[in-house]
C-alpha cells in the first residue's frame, strides 16, 4: 500500500469494496437469496463472496483460470536447476 497523502494509499481496498458492493450486496446479486435483514445475512453473503473471489472466479491475468487451479498448476510444475545468470551467481 502507499503512504499517507499519496494517490495510492487506499486504491486497492477501495477497488475491492466497490466490486464487493456491486457484485455481492447489490439487489439481484447471485450471492443473495433474499433481503439483507440481519447481520448474519450480510455475513453469509460476505463469506460466500470471499470464497468465490479467492477460489472460483476466472482471472484474466491467470489465463482465465481460477486462482485455485493456477496455484495447483504452479506447484505441480517441477523446476529444474537454474540456468543463465541465476546458475552462475554465488551465495554469500
Secondary structure, DSSP 8 states (H G I E B T S, - for coil): ---TTSTTSSHHHHHHHHHHIIIIISTT-TT-SS---SHHHHHHHHHHHHHHHHHTSEEGGGTSEEHHHHHHHHHHS---S--THHHH----
